[in-house]
């Protein structure tokens, strides 16, 4: 056990600075190494609650992190890359997160899985143009937003950012569930919570294009 701890300490000292620099350069939230057979998280830059747990039978085995791991587990295809949709992720304070996974291959044998945790901040910043809607021709009320197949938003509502009182008033008039409103207030975010189902989003998800 002492030898294993010493070996891990040496590995961590050698590779942790590299992973941390990579994370900061490309804007990831966290980077993980996962053991391929038992799904144990053996390395994490930030070592939150998911560190050292099993993605197969541990407390987060039903998370989208675990889904990303299972999507490439055991694969011998070094070109395989999988990404799962955003969802609330409990170990990261229930913030919205997506995960991208790739298998690590030694010869023909899978020896691990590399997983990147992707925060939604960058998407939100892009879709809201950092709060400068006027500068991209959206006027006083226009906005662009992304929705998932379940019609939940993937970026914040402009009205929530600029006029939260009006925003919550509209939600109440629409008979939005009180628990949803409370959650949006608490997080100050409509991401993953607000339903954006409309004729336009239905058509978009069905594959129609145009205006």
N, C-alpha and C positions, 0 to 999 in steps of 0.2 A: 504494500500500500504506500509505503514511504517512497519507493522507487517510482510508482505511478504518479504520485503527487509532484515529485521532482521533475519528471518528464513533462508533465502538464505545465508546470511553472516555466520550464524552458521554452516549450511551444508557445505559451502565452506571451512570454517576453519577446520572442522572435516575431510573432505574427500579429499580435494585437495592434501595434502601431500602424501596420500596413492596412488592416481592416478598418481601423478608425479613420485613417486618412481617406480611404476609399469612400467610406460612408459620408464623410463631410464634403468631399469633392462632388459627389453625385446626388446628395440630398436624401439619402436613405434614412429611415428611422432606426433600423437595427440590421445587423447581419448575423446569421447563425450558421453553425455547422451541426449537422444532425447525423447520428449513427444510423446506418441504413437498415439494420435488422430490428432493433428494439425501439427505434424512433426517439432515442434520448437526445436531448439538446445538449451537446458537449461543449459548445462555444457560443457566446453571445457578446457583442460589443458592450451592451448596457446591462446585461444580466438582471432582467426584470423577473417577475414571478414565473415566467415560462422556462427560465434557465434550469437545466438539470432535470426537467420533467420529461416524461415520455409522451410523444405525440400519437402513440397507438393506444395507450390505456391510461394516460395521466389526466389531470384535471382539464386540460385544453385539447383533448383528443377529438372534440367535436367542433373545434374552431376552424376558421379558414386557413390558419397557419398549418394545422394538421392536414387539411385537404390539399394544400400545396405540396406538402411533403409526400403524401400518399400518391400524388399524381405522377411522381418520378421515381418513387421507391423501387429499387431493384432493377431499374432500367440500365441497359448497357449502351444506350445511345447517347454519346457525348454531346450531340447537337440538340438534344431535347430540352426545351424550355417551356415551363408551364406557369401561368399566372391565374390567380383566383380573384374574384370580385371583392370590392370593399365591403367590410362589415365592421361592426363594433368589436373591438378587441380588448377584452377585460384586463390583461396584464399591462396594457398601455393606457390605463385610466379610461377604458372604454372608448378611446378615440377611434375614428374610422381608419382602417388600415387594409391594405391589400398585400399579397405575398407573391413573390416570383421565385421559382425553384428550378435548380439544374442539378443533375446527378454528377457526382465526382467519380471518375473512372480511372482505375489503375490497371493498364493492360486491357483485359476484357472484364475485369471484376469491379462491380460497384462498391466503393469504399466509403461513401458518404453522400450527403445531400447539402448543397449550399443554398441557403434561403435568404432572400432580401425582403425586409419589411418596408413597404412603401407608404409613406404618409399621404393623406389626401390634400395637404396644404398646397402643394405645387399646382395640382389640378384646380383647386379653388382659386388660387391667385391668378391663374391663366384665364379661367372662365369669368372672373369678376374684373379682370384687368387691373388688379390691385386696388379696386374701388374707384377707378377712373373711367367710368362708363362713357362720359361725354367725349373723351378724347378718341374713342373708337367709333363715334357716330351713333351711339345708342340713345342720345338725347337725355331727357329728364326722367324717363321711366323704363326705357328699353333694357333688356338683359338677355344674356345667353345662359343656358343651363344644360346640364347633362342629367339624364335619368337612366336608371337601370331597367331591366326587364320587368321588375316588380313596380315600376313607376316611382320609386323613391329617388329623391334628388341626390346628386353627387357633387353639388357645390351649393353655396349659400345663396338664399334669395336676396336680391338687391333691396327689396322693401324691408326685409329684416335688418339689414345693415344700416339703411338710411333713415327708416322711420318705423322702429319696432312697435310703437303703440298702434299704428295703423295696421301693421302686419298681423299682430295678435288679434286685433279687432276683426279682421277679415276671417281668420281661422275660426274664431268663435261663431261668426255668422254662418260659416260653412259647417257648423256642428262637428268640428274636429274634436276628437276624443281629448278630454281634459288631461289625461296622462301624457299625451303627445305634446300638448301645449306646454305643460310643466317641464317636460324634458327639453324642449327647444329653448325655453327660458333659461333653464339651468345650464345648458351647454352653450347658449348663445349661438346656436347653429341649427340649420334646417337639414343638414346633410344626413342621409339615411333615414330621416324621420318624416319629412314632409312628403305627402303624396302629390305628384305632379301629373296625374292621369288626366288627359284631355284628348280631344279629337286629334290634335296635332301630334301628341306624343304616341298615341295608339298607332297612327299611320306610320310614324317614324320607326317604331319598333317592329312594325310589320314589313319594313324595308322600303317604304315609299320615300321618294326624294322630291325636292322642290319646295315651293312656298304655297 
